[in-house]
Amino acid sequence: MNVSKVNSGYLFFFLISISILTLFLPPFFLPIVGSTFTIYFGEIFLWLCLVIWLAAVTKKRNFTLNLIGKYCLCLIIIGILSLINTTNIGRYLIGLSTYIEVALIVLMFTDIIFNQKYQSKIIRYFKYSGCILSLFIIYKTLFENNGDFILGSKITLNIGASNYLASILLLPFFISLTAIFNNKFSLKNLLLLLVIGVAIIFTASRTALFIALVLTATYVILDIIINKNTRFTKKVINLVLILLGAGVIYYIGKDFLTQMIQSGRFDNLSEQSNLLSRFQIFKEYFDAFLNHPFVGNGFLNVNGLNEYYLAHNFILQILGDNGFISLLIYIGLLITIYRYLNNKYKATTNVDLKSFILGYKRGFSAVLIHGMFEPNFGTKLFMIYIFIGLGIIIASTTGQERKIINMERLPNQ
């Protein structure tokens, strides 16, 4: 490449950073074969990074392929086979492009390395991105909806609505929460946790609220109360911080929560229409899977309730879209990700990175649980954000024995 080694590395890191920080800005919409293809603002910078990386790979004629990348490529292959049953080619192409982009993200981050300086910055930017999304939600709720919970018309941004936004926020929420438990006290981490926690309340997602409360209580017990490696004074400080944070979040969101309760959002859940319609979607997705059990119906091509719906359950989404074989690959991918996170957590000595890996694993578990009831896996913005976070971990823990592109220089061989 006819560029300076140092400058090209800085440019690469700059584009990744800008991509993360602008990912949740209002997107662009492009018609494609009767469907609408969404291009996210930060995605543009991400593609510039991918182009630079692909050019570097072409020049050196090799790249690193780990097991996570292999599973991602297998999902694309099965997805291509599902084309034979596709009824809406536009939606199919949108779904396929999501998995192609995710695979490229994994391959790119597997082939690069972040030194410690870049690690600290990129982890910080990733957490800031969750705060940026939260500020959009808070602004919308307080200044456009006057702080009110609007029954039947919950918060909607250009990038998505209510439960979808909450699912994304669960990841940075648990990353920030874990940082408070495991790092030295940082006012930034506390403020990030407060902002993201308030935003989750304002999404009005009952499932996200329940998951956040239960898992937070669980991690408080594990990290603070029964952790023998933590000094007593540290335990007291962490408990005070968590109680203070919970109090501030509740104080800001109490009127909104009160409106949710008064509107019956938590009454007779089994009889509420939106939950009953979800069971109907589950049934139609399972029936669609039975019609095409091996390669599925094609990405996003299951017609539920007389229109194309997401399954609100990532397992049924995979079964309906790409069939049983794809589900087996997906399970293999998830198991591989967890093993990778566990291994890298044990091997890492850097405190900030270690905390980020643990927080990411906890957030990943939270979104998996949330994905059993709400749409997340298989949707582009969610997948980009989740796998950029995983990519940061991969690039930050890359062993010296791998063939890599150092972030201070791109290859000239």
SVG drawing of the C-alpha trace seen along z (x, -y; Angstrom):
<svg xmlns="http://www.w3.org/2000/svg" viewBox="-56 -19 63 50">
<polyline fill="none" stroke="black" stroke-width="0.4" points="0.0,0.0 1.4,-3.4 0.8,-4.9 3.0,-5.4 3.0,-2.4 2.3,-4.6 -0.3,-6.7 -2.2,-3.8 -2.4,-2.2 -3.7,-5.4 -6.2,-5.8 -7.4,-2.2 -7.9,-2.8 -9.5,-6.2 -12.1,-4.7 -13.0,-1.9 -13.3,-4.4 -15.6,-6.7 -17.7,-3.7 -18.3,-2.7 -19.1,-6.3 -21.5,-7.0 -23.2,-3.6 -26.5,-4.8 -26.9,-8.0 -30.0,-8.2 -29.5,-5.8 -30.1,-6.0 -32.7,-4.0 -32.3,-2.4 -35.1,-0.6 -34.0,2.9 -36.4,5.2 -39.5,4.1 -37.8,4.0 -35.9,1.3 -32.2,1.7 -30.9,-0.3 -27.4,-1.8 -26.3,-2.9 -24.1,-6.0 -21.3,-4.2 -21.5,-1.3 -20.1,-3.5 -16.8,-3.9 -16.9,-0.2 -17.0,0.6 -14.0,-1.7 -12.1,0.3 -13.1,3.5 -11.9,2.2 -8.5,1.2 -8.3,4.7 -9.3,6.5 -6.7,4.5 -4.1,5.5 -5.1,9.2 -4.9,9.0 -1.4,7.7 -0.1,10.2 -2.3,13.0 -3.1,14.6 -5.2,14.0 -5.9,15.6 -9.1,17.7 -10.1,18.8 -13.0,21.1 -15.5,18.3 -14.8,17.1 -15.3,20.6 -18.7,20.9 -19.7,17.5 -18.7,18.6 -20.7,21.8 -23.8,19.8 -23.4,17.9 -23.1,21.1 -26.3,22.5 -28.0,19.1 -27.2,19.2 -28.7,22.6 -31.9,21.3 -32.4,19.1 -34.3,22.0 -37.2,21.5 -37.2,17.7 -40.4,15.8 -39.2,12.2 -35.8,11.7 -35.3,8.2 -35.6,9.4 -33.5,12.4 -30.7,10.2 -30.9,7.9 -30.6,10.9 -27.8,12.5 -25.9,9.2 -26.1,9.0 -24.3,12.4 -21.7,11.5 -20.9,8.3 -20.7,10.0 -18.3,12.7 -16.1,9.9 -16.0,8.2 -14.9,11.4 -12.2,12.1 -10.9,8.5 -10.5,8.4 -9.0,11.8 -6.3,10.5 -5.3,7.4 -3.9,6.6 -4.5,3.7 -1.6,2.8 -2.4,1.7 -2.9,-2.0 -5.4,-1.2 -7.1,1.4 -7.9,-1.2 -9.2,-3.7 -11.4,-1.3 -12.9,0.2 -13.8,-3.3 -15.3,-4.2 -17.4,-1.0 -18.9,-1.9 -19.4,-5.5 -21.5,-4.3 -23.9,-2.7 -24.2,-6.0 -24.8,-7.8 -27.7,-5.5 -29.0,-6.0 -28.9,-9.8 -31.1,-9.6 -33.6,-7.5 -33.6,-9.8 -34.0,-12.9 -36.9,-11.4 -38.6,-10.4 -38.1,-13.6 -38.4,-16.2 -40.6,-14.8 -42.8,-12.5 -42.8,-14.8 -41.4,-12.0 -44.6,-9.9 -45.0,-6.2 -47.2,-6.1 -49.3,-2.9 -49.5,-1.3 -46.8,-3.6 -43.6,-3.0 -40.4,-4.8 -39.2,-4.5 -36.0,-5.8 -35.0,-5.7 -32.7,-2.7 -35.4,-0.7 -38.0,-0.6 -38.5,0.3 -37.5,3.9 -34.9,3.9 -33.2,0.8 -33.3,2.4 -31.7,5.5 -28.7,3.5 -28.3,1.6 -28.0,4.7 -24.5,5.3 -22.9,1.9 -25.0,2.0 -23.3,5.1 -19.9,4.0 -20.2,0.8 -21.6,2.7 -18.7,5.1 -16.1,2.3 -17.5,0.8 -17.0,4.2 -13.6,5.0 -11.8,1.8 -10.6,-1.1 -13.4,-3.6 -14.2,-5.6 -16.8,-8.3 -17.1,-7.7 -18.2,-4.1 -20.7,-5.1 -22.2,-7.8 -22.3,-5.4 -24.2,-2.9 -26.6,-5.5 -27.4,-6.8 -27.7,-3.4 -29.9,-2.1 -32.3,-5.1 -32.5,-4.5 -33.4,-0.8 -36.3,-2.0 -37.4,-4.5 -37.5,-1.7 -40.4,-0.3 -39.2,3.2 -40.5,5.5 -38.2,8.4 -35.1,6.2 -36.0,4.7 -36.5,8.1 -33.3,9.5 -31.3,6.4 -32.6,6.6 -32.1,10.4 -28.7,10.6 -27.5,7.4 -28.5,8.9 -26.8,12.2 -23.5,10.4 -23.7,8.3 -23.8,11.5 -21.0,13.2 -18.6,10.2 -19.2,8.5 -20.9,10.5 -19.4,14.0 -16.2,13.1 -13.4,14.0 -10.7,12.2 -12.3,8.8 -11.2,6.8 -13.9,5.8 -13.5,2.1 -13.8,2.7 -17.0,4.6 -18.5,1.8 -17.5,-0.8 -18.9,1.3 -22.2,1.9 -22.5,-1.8 -21.9,-2.7 -24.4,-0.1 -27.1,-1.2 -26.4,-4.9 -26.6,-4.1 -29.8,-2.1 -31.3,-5.0 -30.5,-7.6 -31.8,-5.4 -35.0,-4.8 -35.4,-8.5 -35.2,-9.5 -37.4,-6.7 -39.9,-6.3 -42.7,-8.4 -42.2,-6.5 -42.3,-3.2 -45.4,-4.3 -47.2,-5.0 -46.2,-1.6 -47.7,0.0 -50.9,-2.1 -51.4,-1.2 -51.4,2.5 -48.2,3.4 -47.4,5.9 -50.9,7.2 -52.1,10.5 -49.2,10.9 -50.5,14.2 -53.7,12.5 -52.2,9.4 -52.7,9.2 -49.1,8.6 -48.0,11.7 -50.7,13.8 -49.8,12.6 -46.2,13.5 -47.3,17.1 -49.0,17.1 -45.8,15.9 -43.9,18.7 -46.4,21.2 -46.2,19.9 -42.4,19.8 -42.3,23.4 -44.8,24.4 -42.5,22.7 -39.6,24.6 -41.5,27.9 -42.2,27.0 -38.5,26.6 -36.6,28.2 -33.1,28.5 -32.2,25.2 -35.2,23.1 -37.3,20.5 -34.6,17.9 -33.4,15.0 -36.4,13.0 -38.9,14.8 -41.3,16.2 -44.8,14.7 -46.4,14.4 -49.8,12.8 -50.2,12.0 -46.9,10.0 -43.2,10.6 -42.4,10.7 -39.3,11.4 -39.8,14.4 -39.2,12.7 -37.1,15.8 -33.7,16.2 -33.9,20.0 -37.1,20.0 -35.7,17.2 -32.8,19.4 -35.0,22.5 -37.5,20.6 -34.9,18.7 -32.2,21.4 -33.4,24.6 -32.0,27.2 -28.5,27.4 -28.1,23.7 -29.2,24.0 -26.6,26.6 -23.9,24.3 -25.3,21.4 -25.1,23.4 -21.6,24.4 -20.8,20.7 -22.2,19.7 -20.3,22.4 -17.1,21.4 -17.6,17.8 -18.2,18.7 -15.1,20.9 -13.0,18.2 -14.2,15.6 -13.5,17.9 -10.0,18.8 -9.0,15.2 -10.4,14.0 -8.2,16.5 -5.1,15.6 -5.4,11.8 -3.6,9.9 -4.6,6.3 -7.2,5.2 -9.3,3.1 -9.3,5.7 -10.1,8.5 -13.1,6.5 -14.3,5.8 -14.1,9.5 -16.1,10.5 -18.6,7.7 -19.0,8.6 -19.6,12.2 -22.3,11.2 -23.9,8.8 -23.8,11.5 -25.6,13.9 -28.2,11.2 -29.0,10.5 -29.2,14.3 -31.9,14.5 -33.6,11.4 -33.4,12.9 -35.7,15.8 -38.5,13.2 -37.6,10.3 -36.0,9.8 -32.2,9.2 -30.0,11.9 -30.2,11.9 -30.9,8.1 -28.1,6.0 -27.5,3.2 -27.6,5.6 -25.2,8.1 -22.8,5.3 -22.6,4.0 -22.3,7.4 -19.6,8.6 -17.6,5.4 -17.4,5.9 -16.3,9.5 -13.8,8.3 -12.3,5.8 -11.6,8.7 -10.2,10.9 -7.9,8.1 -6.8,7.2 -5.9,10.8 -4.3,12.0 -1.3,14.2 2.1,13.3 2.2,16.7 -0.6,15.5 0.0,13.8 -1.3,10.3 -1.6,6.7 0.0,4.6 -2.2,1.6 0.9,-0.7 1.5,0.5 -0.2,2.3 1.7,5.0 4.0,4.1 5.0,7.6"/>
</svg>
